[in-house]
């Protein structure tokens, strides 16, 4: 697959996207912290700018606790880690290392990341008092990511079985 320009282009675009995600997350964090410290007070008071990047509100009108930034930052970092894993898998394919132990490790890492992200992309909501009725608890999750978990897991098992067959064939006279 070394002659595949399409695969090489996909790897290049994915690399650029990884850098873009990392840079925008860091910039969003810096702008948020600068706004909290009062450096961008004119923009906040004008009310013209109010949006968020990767779950980080850029120009918060009311200061929120800093611990609320942990969830968007962790989510962004895990998404970037997933993209890096996918990029490594595609690079192995480009180098024609299809049935390799590193691809099995990458598949195992990817399905675990997808499982975590499927719940991080959702929400946990409670209302009422846990000791008094009515009490409601609702957990939502991303079903698209959750459905991709068994597919990636099965791909890893297929690669694992392919390596076992190849090793058996090498021992056969």
Protein Blocks (a to p, Z undefined) as FASTA:
>chain_A
ZZmmklmmmmmmmmmmmmmmmmmmmmmmmmmmmmmnopammmmmnomaccdeehiafbaf
bdcdfklmmmmmmmmmmmmmmmmmmmmmmmmmmnopmbacklmmmmmmmmmmmmmmmmmm
mccddedjfkbccddddddddfklmmmmmmmmmmmmmmmmmmmmmmmmmmpZZ
